[in-house]
């Protein structure tokens, strides 16, 4: 059959015929289901959602730790203070420009780490210089918008004070997430964005280290992003 200039009706017409319909449907009536699908997160309390988020994180090779708000800088400095994860050698850090980080004293705490040789805070004014810092950084530190309990996914938007390179280019990504923002499923996150008048230029949904098994089903990590991921859950 020659392709020519085909319309949508040309494509759907034969399908409608096979389904016993004379014409292509112009609207779809949502069926009233007798049963409602049950989610693993149904009925869980806020505390149980945090527990589920943490346990699912372990399954995808994410190291998760909890801390009080007052101990945020200490918790992150303990991770970074170990140096390069495979050798323990000196490392560099690139961080989002977050008010919460400044209030916690994070930047000073990182600079005080013996093995940290450079701490760069994202600065929109310097443009691509930020990306170059992230490209060679060992650690990238961001503050996530939310966490998804059922899959241990963090929701990481891009905005002027937090470029996408921070969570994508360094060897290690440290994502801070407030326990209060951990929701059951992706649905709740999308509903929150549907209510926003202005969306960020990009939202990354990150579930653990970068990984692919495209070639002969052999799992390879770190191809498209960080090889190591830490979640710091602020309670």
Helices and strands as residue ranges (DSSP letters): H 8-18, H 46-59, E 63-67, G 69-71, H 72-80, E 91-95, H 99-104, H 106-111, E 116-121, G 124-126, H 128-136, E 139-143, E 146-148, E 153-157, H 165-168, E 172-178, G 179-181, E 182-183, H 186-194, E 203-206, E 211-212, E 220-221, E 228-234
